């Protein structure tokens, strides 16, 4: 399907191995390949590093007994510019806690954190707010992470406005960013439920090959 029109029909084998339409071929070319690319070298100092990061949550049961959960146990990571790190683990293993500690939504009990050479471990107030411009968390579920009453342009512009950019400039930049990922400028006025996902008619095919990029940059 494209723009509400049926482009090509056939068995799975025919469509996937012998596509007739140019659009079908372009879609198939945009599918990510499982073959890993060659590792990059000489990437310099880490853009993000964590050393000995630990975090324990303490709660009390209904009977007053102290319960401790060791979410992070002296974690070490280092990510250089151009690298992507995949953190894998079962539910409750500490993945989200580590991400929250990195951006300082959670304060680690032990260890040090550094982003772009700046120590994030003990920053507070305006200093922490200014430093957070160097890192961004991208939540997994857009339907719970995005405000359903806020337009896409408003959501994108909100961060720069918080950091001091004038509202008109922030909205203009939001529109530019939407266009950079293959969306029409009118997408800035849409609400989250008005987007259909990766199959949106507004998505330009080359963008599918670029991918979403790492969650931290």
C-alpha positions in Angstrom: 0.0 0.0 0.0 1.1 3.6 -0.7 -1.0 6.8 -0.3 -4.1 4.6 0.1 -3.4 2.8 -3.2 -2.6 -0.9 -3.7 0.8 -1.0 -5.3 1.6 -4.7 -5.6 0.0 -8.0 -4.7 1.2 -11.6 -4.8 2.5 -14.4 -2.6 5.1 -13.7 0.0 7.8 -15.3 -2.1 6.9 -13.3 -5.2 6.7 -10.0 -3.5 9.9 -10.5 -1.4 12.1 -12.1 -4.0 10.7 -10.8 -7.3 9.1 -7.4 -6.7 7.6 -5.7 -9.8 7.0 -2.2 -8.5 9.8 0.3 -7.9 8.2 1.2 -4.5 8.3 -2.4 -3.4 12.0 -2.7 -4.3 12.8 0.5 -2.4 11.0 -0.8 0.7 13.0 -4.0 0.5 16.3 -2.1 0.1 15.5 -0.1 3.2 15.3 -3.2 5.4 18.2 -3.2 7.9 20.8 -5.9 7.1 21.9 -8.2 9.9 25.5 -8.2 8.7 27.4 -5.9 11.2 29.5 -3.2 9.7 33.3 -3.1 10.3 34.2 -1.7 13.7 35.3 1.9 13.8 38.8 2.8 15.1 40.4 5.9 16.6 37.2 7.2 18.0 38.9 9.2 20.7 37.9 9.6 24.3 34.5 8.3 25.6 31.5 10.6 25.0 29.8 8.8 27.9 31.4 6.8 30.7 30.2 5.2 33.9 32.5 3.9 36.5 31.4 1.7 39.4 27.8 2.9 39.3 25.6 1.4 41.9 22.0 2.0 42.9 20.0 0.2 45.6 16.3 0.8 46.2 14.9 0.4 49.7 11.3 0.1 50.6 9.3 -1.3 53.5 6.7 -4.0 53.4 3.2 -3.8 54.9 4.7 -5.3 58.1 7.5 -2.8 58.3 10.3 -5.0 57.1 13.0 -3.3 55.1 13.3 -4.6 51.5 16.4 -3.9 49.4 16.8 -4.3 45.6 20.3 -3.9 44.2 19.4 -2.5 40.8 23.0 -1.7 39.7 26.1 -3.3 41.1 29.2 -1.3 40.2 28.5 -1.0 36.4 31.3 0.2 34.1 30.6 1.3 30.5 32.3 3.6 28.0 30.8 4.8 24.7 32.8 6.8 22.2 31.4 9.1 19.5 30.1 7.0 16.6 29.5 4.0 18.7 26.2 2.4 19.6 25.8 0.2 22.7 23.0 -2.3 23.1 22.2 -3.1 26.7 20.3 -6.4 26.9 18.7 -8.0 30.0 15.4 -9.4 31.3 12.8 -7.1 32.8 13.9 -5.7 36.2 17.6 -6.3 35.5 18.5 -2.6 35.8 18.6 -1.4 32.2 16.2 1.6 32.8 17.8 2.4 36.1 21.2 2.7 34.4 19.8 5.0 31.8 18.0 7.1 34.4 21.3 7.4 36.4 23.2 8.5 33.3 20.8 11.4 32.6 20.5 12.0 36.4 16.8 11.2 36.7 18.1 8.9 39.4 21.1 9.6 41.6 23.6 6.7 41.9 24.6 5.6 45.4 28.2 5.0 44.2 30.4 5.6 41.2 31.0 8.4 38.7 29.3 9.5 35.5 30.8 11.7 32.7 29.2 13.0 29.5 31.3 14.8 26.9 34.1 15.2 29.5 31.9 16.8 32.1 31.3 15.1 35.5 27.5 14.5 35.8 27.7 12.7 39.2 27.2 15.6 41.6 25.7 18.4 39.4 22.7 20.2 40.8 20.2 22.9 39.8 20.9 25.2 36.9 24.3 23.5 36.3 22.7 20.1 35.8 19.9 21.6 33.7 22.5 23.2 31.3 24.6 20.0 31.1 21.6 17.9 30.2 21.6 19.5 26.8 24.4 17.0 25.9 22.2 13.8 26.5 18.7 12.8 25.6 16.6 9.8 26.6 14.2 8.4 24.0 11.3 6.5 25.6 10.2 3.2 24.2 6.5 3.6 23.9 5.4 6.8 22.1 1.8 6.4 23.3 2.8 6.8 26.9 5.9 9.0 26.5 4.2 11.7 24.4 1.5 14.0 25.7 -1.6 13.2 23.6 -2.7 16.8 24.0 0.5 18.3 22.6 1.4 18.6 19.0 4.6 17.0 17.6 6.1 20.4 17.0 5.2 21.6 20.5 6.8 18.5 22.0 10.1 18.9 20.0 10.2 22.7 20.7 9.6 22.2 24.5 13.2 21.2 25.3 14.9 24.1 23.5 12.4 26.5 25.0 13.3 25.2 28.5 16.9 25.8 27.7 16.4 29.4 26.7 15.6 29.4 23.0 12.9 31.9 22.0 9.6 30.2 21.2 9.4 31.2 17.5 12.9 30.0 16.9 12.3 26.7 18.7 9.1 26.1 16.7 11.0 26.9 13.5 13.8 24.5 14.4 11.2 21.8 15.3 9.8 22.1 11.8 13.3 21.8 10.3 14.0 18.6 12.3 10.7 17.0 11.2 11.6 17.7 7.6 15.1 16.4 8.2 13.7 12.9 9.0 11.3 12.9 6.0 8.1 14.4 7.5 6.2 17.2 5.9 6.2 20.6 7.7 2.5 20.1 8.5 3.4 17.3 10.8 4.4 19.9 13.4 0.7 20.5 13.9 -0.3 16.9 14.3 -1.0 15.1 17.6 0.7 11.7 18.4 -2.4 9.7 17.5 -2.5 11.2 14.1 0.8 9.5 13.1 0.5 6.0 11.6 4.1 4.9 12.4 6.8 3.8 10.0 4.3 3.3 7.2 3.2 7.0 7.2 2.7 8.4 3.8 4.8 11.4 4.8 7.9 9.3 5.3 10.4 9.6 2.4 12.0 6.3 1.6 15.7 7.3 2.0 15.0 8.1 5.7 14.2 4.4 6.4 17.8 3.6 5.6 19.2 6.2 8.0 17.5 4.5 11.1 16.6 6.1 14.3 20.1 6.5 15.7 21.3 5.7 19.3 19.2 6.7 22.2 22.2 8.7 23.6 24.3 11.1 21.6 
